[in-house]
């Protein structure tokens, strides 16, 4: 198992005290959220597709669409995609 050292400001350390036994879980949850945010930013800028965003975020395409809408990002749909979804 890998180990690392992280410097945390004193005022934040007090907040983390209640979670000291679960810091690994918090780190992984934070990593997951960062990946989702990065994927959504790239998608919003038009640099990647929903499919690629899903790969980056580690989610399904449907989950990425849900996350995008939660952040106020409207998915870009082609007419073909709309027709495919309707059938």
PDB file with SEQRES, HELIX, SHEET and CRYST1 records, atoms N, CA, C and O in Angstrom:
SEQRES   1 A   87  UNK UNK UNK UNK UNK UNK UNK UNK UNK UNK UNK UNK UNK          
SEQRES   2 A   87  UNK UNK UNK UNK UNK UNK UNK UNK UNK UNK UNK UNK UNK          
SEQRES   3 A   87  UNK UNK UNK UNK UNK UNK UNK UNK UNK UNK UNK UNK UNK          
SEQRES   4 A   87  UNK UNK UNK UNK UNK UNK UNK UNK UNK UNK UNK UNK UNK          
SEQRES   5 A   87  UNK UNK UNK UNK UNK UNK UNK UNK UNK UNK UNK UNK UNK          
SEQRES   6 A   87  UNK UNK UNK UNK UNK UNK UNK UNK UNK UNK UNK UNK UNK          
SEQRES   7 A   87  UNK UNK UNK UNK UNK UNK UNK UNK UNK                          
HELIX    1 AA1 UNK A   10  UNK A   16  1                                   7    
HELIX    2 AA2 UNK A   17  UNK A   22  5                                   6    
HELIX    3 AA3 UNK A   23  UNK A   44  1                                  22    
HELIX    4 AA4 UNK A   50  UNK A   57  1                                   8    
HELIX    5 AA5 UNK A   61  UNK A   70  1                                  10    
HELIX    6 AA6 UNK A   79  UNK A   86  1                                   8    
CRYST1    1.000    1.000    1.000  90.00  90.00  90.00 P 1           1          
ATOM      1  N   UNK A   1       0.846  -1.173   0.000  1.00  0.00           N  
ATOM      2  CA  UNK A   1       0.000   0.000   0.000  1.00  0.00           C  
ATOM      3  C   UNK A   1       0.890   1.233   0.000  1.00  0.00           C  
ATOM      4  O   UNK A   1       1.874   1.297   0.736  1.00  0.00           O  
ATOM      5  N   UNK A   2       0.542   2.205  -0.823  1.00  0.00           N  
ATOM      6  CA  UNK A   2       1.312   3.439  -0.916  1.00  0.00           C  
ATOM      7  C   UNK A   2       0.968   4.384   0.226  1.00  0.00           C  
ATOM      8  O   UNK A   2      -0.143   4.380   0.757  1.00  0.00           O  
ATOM      9  N   UNK A   3       1.956   5.192   0.586  1.00  0.00           N  
ATOM     10  CA  UNK A   3       1.756   6.210   1.617  1.00  0.00           C  
ATOM     11  C   UNK A   3       2.204   7.543   1.059  1.00  0.00           C  
ATOM     12  O   UNK A   3       3.120   7.618   0.240  1.00  0.00           O  
ATOM     13  N   UNK A   4       1.546   8.586   1.514  1.00  0.00           N  
ATOM     14  CA  UNK A   4       1.930   9.928   1.113  1.00  0.00           C  
ATOM     15  C   UNK A   4       1.678  10.879   2.273  1.00  0.00           C  
ATOM     16  O   UNK A   4       0.953  10.551   3.212  1.00  0.00           O  
ATOM     17  N   UNK A   5       2.275  12.044   2.199  1.00  0.00           N  
ATOM     18  CA  UNK A   5       2.083  13.069   3.217  1.00  0.00           C  
ATOM     19  C   UNK A   5       1.352  14.236   2.574  1.00  0.00           C  
ATOM     20  O   UNK A   5       1.683  14.669   1.470  1.00  0.00           O  
ATOM     21  N   UNK A   6       0.345  14.739   3.294  1.00  0.00           N  
ATOM     22  CA  UNK A   6      -0.446  15.860   2.796  1.00  0.00           C  
ATOM     23  C   UNK A   6      -0.447  16.953   3.843  1.00  0.00           C  
ATOM     24  O   UNK A   6      -0.667  16.693   5.026  1.00  0.00           O  
ATOM     25  N   UNK A   7      -0.199  18.180   3.405  1.00  0.00           N  
ATOM     26  CA  UNK A   7      -0.271  19.308   4.322  1.00  0.00           C  
ATOM     27  C   UNK A   7      -1.667  19.901   4.254  1.00  0.00           C  
ATOM     28  O   UNK A   7      -2.173  20.219   3.178  1.00  0.00           O  
ATOM     29  N   UNK A   8      -2.282  20.044   5.426  1.00  0.00           N  
ATOM     30  CA  UNK A   8      -3.650  20.547   5.520  1.00  0.00           C  
ATOM     31  C   UNK A   8      -3.639  21.745   6.473  1.00  0.00           C  
ATOM     32  O   UNK A   8      -3.090  21.662   7.571  1.00  0.00           O  
ATOM     33  N   UNK A   9      -4.248  22.862   6.049  1.00  0.00           N  
ATOM     34  CA  UNK A   9      -4.306  24.024   6.940  1.00  0.00           C  
ATOM     35  C   UNK A   9      -4.988  23.665   8.268  1.00  0.00           C  
ATOM     36  O   UNK A   9      -5.895  22.833   8.303  1.00  0.00           O  
ATOM     37  N   UNK A  10      -4.551  24.289   9.335  1.00  0.00           N  
ATOM     38  CA  UNK A  10      -5.088  23.983  10.664  1.00  0.00           C  
ATOM     39  C   UNK A  10      -6.600  24.119  10.727  1.00  0.00           C  
ATOM     40  O   UNK A  10      -7.270  23.283  11.332  1.00  0.00           O  
ATOM     41  N   UNK A  11      -7.150  25.163  10.108  1.00  0.00           N  
ATOM     42  CA  UNK A  11      -8.594  25.366  10.189  1.00  0.00           C  
ATOM     43  C   UNK A  11      -9.373  24.258   9.475  1.00  0.00           C  
ATOM     44  O   UNK A  11     -10.513  23.976   9.844  1.00  0.00           O  
ATOM     45  N   UNK A  12      -8.790  23.640   8.481  1.00  0.00           N  
ATOM     46  CA  UNK A  12      -9.438  22.515   7.802  1.00  0.00           C  
ATOM     47  C   UNK A  12      -9.233  21.217   8.572  1.00  0.00           C  
ATOM     48  O   UNK A  12     -10.077  20.323   8.520  1.00  0.00           O  
ATOM     49  N   UNK A  13      -8.139  21.114   9.269  1.00  0.00           N  
ATOM     50  CA  UNK A  13      -7.866  19.908  10.042  1.00  0.00           C  
ATOM     51  C   UNK A  13      -8.927  19.692  11.111  1.00  0.00           C  
ATOM     52  O   UNK A  13      -9.304  18.556  11.399  1.00  0.00           O  
ATOM     53  N   UNK A  14      -9.407  20.781  11.696  1.00  0.00           N  
ATOM     54  CA  UNK A  14     -10.467  20.671  12.695  1.00  0.00           C  
ATOM     55  C   UNK A  14     -11.726  20.065  12.074  1.00  0.00           C  
ATOM     56  O   UNK A  14     -12.408  19.266  12.715  1.00  0.00           O  
ATOM     57  N   UNK A  15     -12.036  20.436  10.840  1.00  0.00           N  
ATOM     58  CA  UNK A  15     -13.198  19.872  10.140  1.00  0.00           C  
ATOM     59  C   UNK A  15     -13.003  18.386   9.850  1.00  0.00           C  
ATOM     60  O   UNK A  15     -13.956  17.609   9.894  1.00  0.00           O  
ATOM     61  N   UNK A  16     -11.785  18.003   9.558  1.00  0.00           N  
ATOM     62  CA  UNK A  16     -11.497  16.618   9.219  1.00  0.00           C  
ATOM     63  C   UNK A  16     -11.426  15.695  10.431  1.00  0.00           C  
ATOM     64  O   UNK A  16     -11.479  14.474  10.286  1.00  0.00           O  
ATOM     65  N   UNK A  17     -11.309  16.259  11.597  1.00  0.00           N  
ATOM     66  CA  UNK A  17     -11.145  15.450  12.805  1.00  0.00           C  
ATOM     67  C   UNK A  17     -12.236  14.390  12.946  1.00  0.00           C  
ATOM     68  O   UNK A  17     -11.949  13.255  13.326  1.00  0.00           O  
ATOM     69  N   UNK A  18     -13.460  14.745  12.648  1.00  0.00           N  
ATOM     70  CA  UNK A  18     -14.570  13.791  12.781  1.00  0.00           C  
ATOM     71  C   UNK A  18     -14.454  12.642  11.774  1.00  0.00           C  
ATOM     72  O   UNK A  18     -15.075  11.596  11.961  1.00  0.00           O  
ATOM     73  N   UNK A  19     -13.676  12.823  10.725  1.00  0.00           N  
ATOM     74  CA  UNK A  19     -13.542  11.823   9.665  1.00  0.00           C  
ATOM     75  C   UNK A  19     -12.164  11.168   9.649  1.00  0.00           C  
ATOM     76  O   UNK A  19     -11.817  10.504   8.672  1.00  0.00           O  
ATOM     77  N   UNK A  20     -11.388  11.335  10.683  1.00  0.00           N  
ATOM     78  CA  UNK A  20      -9.997  10.882  10.652  1.00  0.00           C  
ATOM     79  C   UNK A  20      -9.856   9.389  10.366  1.00  0.00           C  
ATOM     80  O   UNK A  20      -8.840   8.964   9.816  1.00  0.00           O  
ATOM     81  N   UNK A  21     -10.851   8.593  10.727  1.00  0.00           N  
ATOM     82  CA  UNK A  21     -10.792   7.159  10.449  1.00  0.00           C  
ATOM     83  C   UNK A  21     -11.194   6.825   9.015  1.00  0.00           C  
ATOM     84  O   UNK A  21     -11.068   5.679   8.583  1.00  0.00           O  
ATOM     85  N   UNK A  22     -11.674   7.816   8.285  1.00  0.00           N  
ATOM     86  CA  UNK A  22     -12.161   7.579   6.921  1.00  0.00           C  
ATOM     87  C   UNK A  22     -11.496   8.503   5.904  1.00  0.00           C  
ATOM     88  O   UNK A  22     -12.085   8.791   4.862  1.00  0.00           O  
ATOM     89  N   UNK A  23     -10.298   8.966   6.180  1.00  0.00           N  
ATOM     90  CA  UNK A  23      -9.622   9.892   5.279  1.00  0.00           C  
ATOM     91  C   UNK A  23      -9.363   9.280   3.905  1.00  0.00           C  
ATOM     92  O   UNK A  23      -9.415   9.983   2.896  1.00  0.00           O  
ATOM     93  N   UNK A  24      -9.088   7.990   3.858  1.00  0.00           N  
ATOM     94  CA  UNK A  24      -8.888   7.318   2.568  1.00  0.00           C  
ATOM     95  C   UNK A  24     -10.148   7.370   1.732  1.00  0.00           C  
ATOM     96  O   UNK A  24     -10.091   7.625   0.529  1.00  0.00           O  
ATOM     97  N   UNK A  25     -11.292   7.126   2.367  1.00  0.00           N  
ATOM     98  CA  UNK A  25     -12.572   7.200   1.654  1.00  0.00           C  
ATOM     99  C   UNK A  25     -12.837   8.619   1.155  1.00  0.00           C  
ATOM    100  O   UNK A  25     -13.304   8.816   0.033  1.00  0.00           O  
ATOM    101  N   UNK A  26     -12.536   9.603   1.999  1.00  0.00           N  
ATOM    102  CA  UNK A  26     -12.733  10.997   1.597  1.00  0.00           C  
ATOM    103  C   UNK A  26     -11.865  11.361   0.400  1.00  0.00           C  
ATOM    104  O   UNK A  26     -12.310  12.066  -0.506  1.00  0.00           O  
ATOM    105  N   UNK A  27     -10.639  10.885   0.400  1.00  0.00           N  
ATOM    106  CA  UNK A  27      -9.730  11.160  -0.704  1.00  0.00           C  
ATOM    107  C   UNK A  27     -10.246  10.545  -2.001  1.00  0.00           C  
ATOM    108  O   UNK A  27     -10.222  11.189  -3.049  1.00  0.00           O  
ATOM    109  N   UNK A  28     -10.707   9.309  -1.931  1.00  0.00           N  
ATOM    110  CA  UNK A  28     -11.235   8.650  -3.132  1.00  0.00           C  
ATOM    111  C   UNK A  28     -12.516   9.309  -3.617  1.00  0.00           C  
ATOM    112  O   UNK A  28     -12.722   9.437  -4.824  1.00  0.00           O  
ATOM    113  N   UNK A  29     -13.378   9.728  -2.701  1.00  0.00           N  
ATOM    114  CA  UNK A  29     -14.595  10.433  -3.084  1.00  0.00           C  
ATOM    115  C   UNK A  29     -14.254  11.752  -3.760  1.00  0.00           C  
ATOM    116  O   UNK A  29     -14.855  12.114  -4.771  1.00  0.00           O  
ATOM    117  N   UNK A  30     -13.292  12.462  -3.200  1.00  0.00           N  
ATOM    118  CA  UNK A  30     -12.847  13.716  -3.800  1.00  0.00           C  
ATOM    119  C   UNK A  30     -12.265  13.503  -5.185  1.00  0.00           C  
ATOM    120  O   UNK A  30     -12.521  14.292  -6.093  1.00  0.00           O  
ATOM    121  N   UNK A  31     -11.485  12.445  -5.355  1.00  0.00           N  
ATOM    122  CA  UNK A  31     -10.922  12.126  -6.660  1.00  0.00           C  
ATOM    123  C   UNK A  31     -12.029  11.862  -7.673  1.00  0.00           C  
ATOM    124  O   UNK A  31     -11.964  12.326  -8.811  1.00  0.00           O  
ATOM    125  N   UNK A  32     -13.032  11.125  -7.257  1.00  0.00           N  
ATOM    126  CA  UNK A  32     -14.169  10.835  -8.132  1.00  0.00           C  
ATOM    127  C   UNK A  32     -14.856  12.126  -8.563  1.00  0.00           C  
ATOM    128  O   UNK A  32     -15.188  12.291  -9.737  1.00  0.00           O  
ATOM    129  N   UNK A  33     -15.067  13.032  -7.630  1.00  0.00           N  
ATOM    130  CA  UNK A  33     -15.723  14.302  -7.947  1.00  0.00           C  
ATOM    131  C   UNK A  33     -14.874  15.169  -8.873  1.00  0.00           C  
ATOM    132  O   UNK A  33     -15.406  15.827  -9.766  1.00  0.00           O  
ATOM    133  N   UNK A  34     -13.571  15.173  -8.667  1.00  0.00           N  
ATOM    134  CA  UNK A  34     -12.674  15.944  -9.527  1.00  0.00           C  
ATOM    135  C   UNK A  34     -12.720  15.398 -10.959  1.00  0.00           C  
ATOM    136  O   UNK A  34     -12.749  16.167 -11.920  1.00  0.00           O  
ATOM    137  N   UNK A  35     -12.727  14.072 -11.096  1.00  0.00           N  
ATOM    138  CA  UNK A  35     -12.793  13.468 -12.432  1.00  0.00           C  
ATOM    139  C   UNK A  35     -14.096  13.839 -13.126  1.00  0.00           C  
ATOM    140  O   UNK A  35     -14.098  14.121 -14.324  1.00  0.00           O  
ATOM    141  N   UNK A  36     -15.198  13.843 -12.391  1.00  0.00           N  
ATOM    142  CA  UNK A  36     -16.489  14.220 -12.972  1.00  0.00           C  
ATOM    143  C   UNK A  36     -16.456  15.678 -13.413  1.00  0.00           C  
ATOM    144  O   UNK A  36     -16.886  16.000 -14.521  1.00  0.00           O  
ATOM    145  N   UNK A  37     -15.953  16.554 -12.563  1.00  0.00           N  
ATOM    146  CA  UNK A  37     -15.888  17.977 -12.905  1.00  0.00           C  
ATOM    147  C   UNK A  37     -14.997  18.228 -14.113  1.00  0.00           C  
ATOM    148  O   UNK A  37     -15.339  19.033 -14.980  1.00  0.00           O  
ATOM    149  N   UNK A  38     -13.860  17.549 -14.177  1.00  0.00           N  
ATOM    150  CA  UNK A  38     -12.964  17.717 -15.324  1.00  0.00           C  
ATOM    151  C   UNK A  38     -13.629  17.243 -16.608  1.00  0.00           C  
ATOM    152  O   UNK A  38     -13.540  17.905 -17.643  1.00  0.00           O  
ATOM    153  N   UNK A  39     -14.295  16.096 -16.538  1.00  0.00           N  
ATOM    154  CA  UNK A  39     -14.979  15.557 -17.717  1.00  0.00           C  
ATOM    155  C   UNK A  39     -16.077  16.499 -18.180  1.00  0.00           C  
ATOM    156  O   UNK A  39     -16.227  16.731 -19.379  1.00  0.00           O  
ATOM    157  N   UNK A  40     -16.849  17.048 -17.242  1.00  0.00           N  
ATOM    158  CA  UNK A  40     -17.922  17.967 -17.605  1.00  0.00           C  
ATOM    159  C   UNK A  40     -17.381  19.268 -18.182  1.00  0.00           C  
ATOM    160  O   UNK A  40     -17.980  19.829 -19.099  1.00  0.00           O  
ATOM    161  N   UNK A  41     -16.274  19.748 -17.669  1.00  0.00           N  
ATOM    162  CA  UNK A  41     -15.672  20.968 -18.208  1.00  0.00           C  
ATOM    163  C   UNK A  41     -15.218  20.755 -19.654  1.00  0.00           C  
ATOM    164  O   UNK A  41     -15.453  21.599 -20.518  1.00  0.00           O  
ATOM    165  N   UNK A  42     -14.571  19.629 -19.901  1.00  0.00           N  
ATOM    166  CA  UNK A  42     -14.128  19.329 -21.274  1.00  0.00           C  
ATOM    167  C   UNK A  42     -15.329  19.175 -22.202  1.00  0.00           C  
ATOM    168  O   UNK A  42     -15.292  19.630 -23.345  1.00  0.00           O  
ATOM    169  N   UNK A  43     -16.387  18.539 -21.718  1.00  0.00           N  
ATOM    170  CA  UNK A  43     -17.596  18.372 -22.519  1.00  0.00           C  
ATOM    171  C   UNK A  43     -18.247  19.729 -22.796  1.00  0.00           C  
ATOM    172  O   UNK A  43     -18.647  20.015 -23.924  1.00  0.00           O  
ATOM    173  N   UNK A  44     -18.347  20.550 -21.770  1.00  0.00           N  
ATOM    174  CA  UNK A  44     -18.963  21.875 -21.921  1.00  0.00           C  
ATOM    175  C   UNK A  44     -18.218  22.719 -22.946  1.00  0.00           C  
ATOM    176  O   UNK A  44     -18.834  23.478 -23.695  1.00  0.00           O  
ATOM    177  N   UNK A  45     -16.915  22.589 -22.982  1.00  0.00           N  
ATOM    178  CA  UNK A  45     -16.097  23.340 -23.937  1.00  0.00           C  
ATOM    179  C   UNK A  45     -16.160  22.751 -25.349  1.00  0.00           C  
ATOM    180  O   UNK A  45     -15.612  23.320 -26.293  1.00  0.00           O  
ATOM    181  N   UNK A  46     -16.830  21.611 -25.481  1.00  0.00           N  
ATOM    182  CA  UNK A  46     -16.963  20.983 -26.801  1.00  0.00           C  
ATOM    183  C   UNK A  46     -15.735  20.200 -27.223  1.00  0.00           C  
ATOM    184  O   UNK A  46     -15.571  19.893 -28.404  1.00  0.00           O  
ATOM    185  N   UNK A  47     -14.870  19.872 -26.274  1.00  0.00           N  
ATOM    186  CA  UNK A  47     -13.630  19.182 -26.607  1.00  0.00           C  
ATOM    187  C   UNK A  47     -13.773  17.667 -26.632  1.00  0.00           C  
ATOM    188  O   UNK A  47     -12.967  16.976 -27.254  1.00  0.00           O  
ATOM    189  N   UNK A  48     -14.796  17.149 -25.959  1.00  0.00           N  
ATOM    190  CA  UNK A  48     -15.017  15.710 -25.922  1.00  0.00           C  
ATOM    191  C   UNK A  48     -16.507  15.410 -26.017  1.00  0.00           C  
ATOM    192  O   UNK A  48     -17.345  16.290 -25.823  1.00  0.00           O  
ATOM    193  N   UNK A  49     -16.820  14.168 -26.314  1.00  0.00           N  
ATOM    194  CA  UNK A  49     -18.205  13.706 -26.400  1.00  0.00           C  
ATOM    195  C   UNK A  49     -18.692  13.239 -25.028  1.00  0.00           C  
ATOM    196  O   UNK A  49     -17.916  13.114 -24.081  1.00  0.00           O  
ATOM    197  N   UNK A  50     -19.992  12.988 -24.952  1.00  0.00           N  
ATOM    198  CA  UNK A  50     -20.561  12.421 -23.727  1.00  0.00           C  
ATOM    199  C   UNK A  50     -19.899  11.074 -23.425  1.00  0.00           C  
ATOM    200  O   UNK A  50     -19.597  10.772 -22.270  1.00  0.00           O  
ATOM    201  N   UNK A  51     -19.675  10.272 -24.460  1.00  0.00           N  
ATOM    202  CA  UNK A  51     -19.046   8.967 -24.274  1.00  0.00           C  
ATOM    203  C   UNK A  51     -17.653   9.083 -23.673  1.00  0.00           C  
ATOM    204  O   UNK A  51     -17.299   8.340 -22.758  1.00  0.00           O  
ATOM    205  N   UNK A  52     -16.875  10.007 -24.185  1.00  0.00           N  
ATOM    206  CA  UNK A  52     -15.517  10.207 -23.662  1.00  0.00           C  
ATOM    207  C   UNK A  52     -15.584  10.769 -22.244  1.00  0.00           C  
ATOM    208  O   UNK A  52     -14.789  10.386 -21.386  1.00  0.00           O  
ATOM    209  N   UNK A  53     -16.526  11.673 -21.997  1.00  0.00           N  
ATOM    210  CA  UNK A  53     -16.700  12.224 -20.651  1.00  0.00           C  
ATOM    211  C   UNK A  53     -17.022  11.104 -19.668  1.00  0.00           C  
ATOM    212  O   UNK A  53     -16.531  11.101 -18.540  1.00  0.00           O  
ATOM    213  N   UNK A  54     -17.847  10.157 -20.099  1.00  0.00           N  
ATOM    214  CA  UNK A  54     -18.197   9.019 -19.244  1.00  0.00           C  
ATOM    215  C   UNK A  54     -16.954   8.195 -18.925  1.00  0.00           C  
ATOM    216  O   UNK A  54     -16.770   7.759 -17.788  1.00  0.00           O  
ATOM    217  N   UNK A  55     -16.105   7.982 -19.920  1.00  0.00           N  
ATOM    218  CA  UNK A  55     -14.867   7.225 -19.697  1.00  0.00           C  
ATOM    219  C   UNK A  55     -13.975   7.935 -18.678  1.00  0.00           C  
ATOM    220  O   UNK A  55     -13.451   7.304 -17.760  1.00  0.00           O  
ATOM    221  N   UNK A  56     -13.808   9.236 -18.843  1.00  0.00           N  
ATOM    222  CA  UNK A  56     -12.947  10.007 -17.939  1.00  0.00           C  
ATOM    223  C   UNK A  56     -13.500   9.995 -16.517  1.00  0.00           C  
ATOM    224  O   UNK A  56     -12.758   9.831 -15.548  1.00  0.00           O  
ATOM    225  N   UNK A  57     -14.816  10.172 -16.411  1.00  0.00           N  
ATOM    226  CA  UNK A  57     -15.452  10.262 -15.092  1.00  0.00           C  
ATOM    227  C   UNK A  57     -15.660   8.903 -14.439  1.00  0.00           C  
ATOM    228  O   UNK A  57     -15.903   8.823 -13.235  1.00  0.00           O  
ATOM    229  N   UNK A  58     -15.567   7.837 -15.223  1.00  0.00           N  
ATOM    230  CA  UNK A  58     -15.822   6.512 -14.676  1.00  0.00           C  
ATOM    231  C   UNK A  58     -17.296   6.257 -14.421  1.00  0.00           C  
ATOM    232  O   UNK A  58     -17.665   5.531 -13.498  1.00  0.00           O  
ATOM    233  N   UNK A  59     -18.138   6.866 -15.256  1.00  0.00           N  
ATOM    234  CA  UNK A  59     -19.588   6.741 -15.137  1.00  0.00           C  
ATOM    235  C   UNK A  59     -20.177   6.229 -16.449  1.00  0.00           C  
ATOM    236  O   UNK A  59     -19.480   6.138 -17.460  1.00  0.00           O  
ATOM    237  N   UNK A  60     -21.459   5.900 -16.424  1.00  0.00           N  
ATOM    238  CA  UNK A  60     -22.155   5.579 -17.663  1.00  0.00           C  
ATOM    239  C   UNK A  60     -22.510   6.894 -18.369  1.00  0.00           C  
ATOM    240  O   UNK A  60     -22.473   7.961 -17.757  1.00  0.00           O  
ATOM    241  N   UNK A  61     -22.847   6.811 -19.634  1.00  0.00           N  
ATOM    242  CA  UNK A  61     -23.258   8.013 -20.361  1.00  0.00           C  
ATOM    243  C   UNK A  61     -24.494   8.637 -19.720  1.00  0.00           C  
ATOM    244  O   UNK A  61     -24.588   9.860 -19.614  1.00  0.00           O  
ATOM    245  N   UNK A  62     -25.434   7.812 -19.296  1.00  0.00           N  
ATOM    246  CA  UNK A  62     -26.648   8.326 -18.653  1.00  0.00           C  
ATOM    247  C   UNK A  62     -26.293   9.073 -17.363  1.00  0.00           C  
ATOM    248  O   UNK A  62     -26.860  10.128 -17.078  1.00  0.00           O  
ATOM    249  N   UNK A  63     -25.363   8.530 -16.592  1.00  0.00           N  
ATOM    250  CA  UNK A  63     -24.949   9.204 -15.359  1.00  0.00           C  
ATOM    251  C   UNK A  63     -24.268  10.538 -15.652  1.00  0.00           C  
ATOM    252  O   UNK A  63     -24.441  11.503 -14.908  1.00  0.00           O  
ATOM    253  N   UNK A  64     -23.493  10.590 -16.734  1.00  0.00           N  
ATOM    254  CA  UNK A  64     -22.840  11.847 -17.111  1.00  0.00           C  
ATOM    255  C   UNK A  64     -23.887  12.880 -17.521  1.00  0.00           C  
ATOM    256  O   UNK A  64     -23.778  14.051 -17.159  1.00  0.00           O  
ATOM    257  N   UNK A  65     -24.892  12.457 -18.269  1.00  0.00           N  
ATOM    258  CA  UNK A  65     -25.967  13.380 -18.646  1.00  0.00           C  
ATOM    259  C   UNK A  65     -26.653  13.914 -17.395  1.00  0.00           C  
ATOM    260  O   UNK A  65     -26.941  15.108 -17.310  1.00  0.00           O  
ATOM    261  N   UNK A  66     -26.914  13.052 -16.430  1.00  0.00           N  
ATOM    262  CA  UNK A  66     -27.542  13.489 -15.177  1.00  0.00           C  
ATOM    263  C   UNK A  66     -26.646  14.483 -14.440  1.00  0.00           C  
ATOM    264  O   UNK A  66     -27.124  15.502 -13.942  1.00  0.00           O  
ATOM    265  N   UNK A  67     -25.359  14.190 -14.372  1.00  0.00           N  
ATOM    266  CA  UNK A  67     -24.420  15.097 -13.716  1.00  0.00           C  
ATOM    267  C   UNK A  67     -24.346  16.430 -14.461  1.00  0.00           C  
ATOM    268  O   UNK A  67     -24.311  17.494 -13.844  1.00  0.00           O  
ATOM    269  N   UNK A  68     -24.323  16.361 -15.793  1.00  0.00           N  
ATOM    270  CA  UNK A  68     -24.271  17.581 -16.600  1.00  0.00           C  
ATOM    271  C   UNK A  68     -25.480  18.459 -16.300  1.00  0.00           C  
ATOM    272  O   UNK A  68     -25.340  19.660 -16.071  1.00  0.00           O  
ATOM    273  N   UNK A  69     -26.645  17.867 -16.300  1.00  0.00           N  
ATOM    274  CA  UNK A  69     -27.863  18.644 -16.013  1.00  0.00           C  
ATOM    275  C   UNK A  69     -27.828  19.217 -14.605  1.00  0.00           C  
ATOM    276  O   UNK A  69     -28.283  20.340 -14.386  1.00  0.00           O  
ATOM    277  N   UNK A  70     -27.295  18.465 -13.649  1.00  0.00           N  
ATOM    278  CA  UNK A  70     -27.197  18.948 -12.267  1.00  0.00           C  
ATOM    279  C   UNK A  70     -26.305  20.187 -12.177  1.00  0.00           C  
ATOM    280  O   UNK A  70     -26.499  21.041 -11.313  1.00  0.00           O  
ATOM    281  N   UNK A  71     -25.323  20.274 -13.081  1.00  0.00           N  
ATOM    282  CA  UNK A  71     -24.419  21.424 -13.112  1.00  0.00           C  
ATOM    283  C   UNK A  71     -24.858  22.481 -14.120  1.00  0.00           C  
ATOM    284  O   UNK A  71     -24.116  23.420 -14.408  1.00  0.00           O  
ATOM    285  N   UNK A  72     -26.078  22.321 -14.659  1.00  0.00           N  
ATOM    286  CA  UNK A  72     -26.620  23.307 -15.594  1.00  0.00           C  
ATOM    287  C   UNK A  72     -26.050  23.220 -16.988  1.00  0.00           C  
ATOM    288  O   UNK A  72     -26.123  24.186 -17.747  1.00  0.00           O  
ATOM    289  N   UNK A  73     -25.485  22.085 -17.338  1.00  0.00           N  
ATOM    290  CA  UNK A  73     -24.916  21.883 -18.676  1.00  0.00           C  
ATOM    291  C   UNK A  73     -25.913  21.075 -19.495  1.00  0.00           C  
ATOM    292  O   UNK A  73     -26.268  19.956 -19.124  1.00  0.00           O  
ATOM    293  N   UNK A  74     -26.361  21.639 -20.599  1.00  0.00           N  
ATOM    294  CA  UNK A  74     -27.299  20.943 -21.461  1.00  0.00           C  
ATOM    295  C   UNK A  74     -26.528  20.065 -22.447  1.00  0.00           C  
ATOM    296  O   UNK A  74     -25.639  20.553 -23.146  1.00  0.00           O  
ATOM    297  N   UNK A  75     -26.860  18.783 -22.508  1.00  0.00           N  
ATOM    298  CA  UNK A  75     -26.175  17.899 -23.456  1.00  0.00           C  
ATOM    299  C   UNK A  75     -26.399  18.358 -24.900  1.00  0.00           C  
ATOM    300  O   UNK A  75     -27.473  18.845 -25.253  1.00  0.00           O  
ATOM    301  N   UNK A  76     -25.380  18.195 -25.708  1.00  0.00           N  
ATOM    302  CA  UNK A  76     -25.476  18.496 -27.136  1.00  0.00           C  
ATOM    303  C   UNK A  76     -25.951  17.229 -27.838  1.00  0.00           C  
ATOM    304  O   UNK A  76     -25.301  16.187 -27.758  1.00  0.00           O  
ATOM    305  N   UNK A  77     -27.066  17.321 -28.513  1.00  0.00           N  
ATOM    306  CA  UNK A  77     -27.617  16.159 -29.207  1.00  0.00           C  
ATOM    307  C   UNK A  77     -27.729  16.451 -30.685  1.00  0.00           C  
ATOM    308  O   UNK A  77     -28.187  17.522 -31.083  1.00  0.00           O  
ATOM    309  N   UNK A  78     -27.315  15.506 -31.489  1.00  0.00           N  
ATOM    310  CA  UNK A  78     -27.542  15.625 -32.926  1.00  0.00           C  
ATOM    311  C   UNK A  78     -28.950  15.128 -33.215  1.00  0.00           C  
ATOM    312  O   UNK A  78     -29.546  14.448 -32.380  1.00  0.00           O  
ATOM    313  N   UNK A  79     -29.484  15.452 -34.372  1.00  0.00           N  
ATOM    314  CA  UNK A  79     -30.817  14.994 -34.759  1.00  0.00           C  
ATOM    315  C   UNK A  79     -30.868  13.463 -34.779  1.00  0.00           C  
ATOM    316  O   UNK A  79     -31.877  12.872 -34.394  1.00  0.00           O  
ATOM    317  N   UNK A  80     -29.796  12.826 -35.221  1.00  0.00           N  
ATOM    318  CA  UNK A  80     -29.741  11.365 -35.263  1.00  0.00           C  
ATOM    319  C   UNK A  80     -29.830  10.781 -33.855  1.00  0.00           C  
ATOM    320  O   UNK A  80     -30.504   9.775 -33.636  1.00  0.00           O  
ATOM    321  N   UNK A  81     -29.151  11.412 -32.908  1.00  0.00           N  
ATOM    322  CA  UNK A  81     -29.197  10.924 -31.521  1.00  0.00           C  
ATOM    323  C   UNK A  81     -30.606  11.066 -30.946  1.00  0.00           C  
ATOM    324  O   UNK A  81     -31.087  10.182 -30.237  1.00  0.00           O  
ATOM    325  N   UNK A  82     -31.254  12.171 -31.254  1.00  0.00           N  
ATOM    326  CA  UNK A  82     -32.618  12.383 -30.767  1.00  0.00           C  
ATOM    327  C   UNK A  82     -33.542  11.306 -31.318  1.00  0.00           C  
ATOM    328  O   UNK A  82     -34.335  10.727 -30.576  1.00  0.00           O  
ATOM    329  N   UNK A  83     -33.444  11.038 -32.602  1.00  0.00           N  
ATOM    330  CA  UNK A  83     -34.285  10.029 -33.222  1.00  0.00           C  
ATOM    331  C   UNK A  83     -33.990   8.648 -32.649  1.00  0.00           C  
ATOM    332  O   UNK A  83     -34.909   7.858 -32.433  1.00  0.00           O  
ATOM    333  N   UNK A  84     -32.738   8.359 -32.406  1.00  0.00           N  
ATOM    334  CA  UNK A  84     -32.351   7.062 -31.818  1.00  0.00           C  
ATOM    335  C   UNK A  84     -32.936   6.908 -30.421  1.00  0.00           C  
ATOM    336  O   UNK A  84     -33.398   5.826 -30.061  1.00  0.00           O  
ATOM    337  N   UNK A  85     -32.922   7.977 -29.633  1.00  0.00           N  
ATOM    338  CA  UNK A  85     -33.474   7.929 -28.283  1.00  0.00           C  
ATOM    339  C   UNK A  85     -34.988   7.752 -28.298  1.00  0.00           C  
ATOM    340  O   UNK A  85     -35.553   7.133 -27.396  1.00  0.00           O  
ATOM    341  N   UNK A  86     -35.641   8.293 -29.317  1.00  0.00           N  
ATOM    342  CA  UNK A  86     -37.103   8.213 -29.393  1.00  0.00           C  
ATOM    343  C   UNK A  86     -37.610   6.870 -29.882  1.00  0.00           C  
ATOM    344  O   UNK A  86     -38.778   6.543 -29.670  1.00  0.00           O  
ATOM    345  N   UNK A  87     -36.762   6.084 -30.532  1.00  0.00           N  
ATOM    346  CA  UNK A  87     -37.199   4.793 -31.052  1.00  0.00           C  
ATOM    347  C   UNK A  87     -36.798   3.653 -30.147  1.00  0.00           C  
ATOM    348  O   UNK A  87     -37.093   2.496 -30.445  1.00  0.00           O  
TER     349      UNK A  87                                                      
END                                                                             
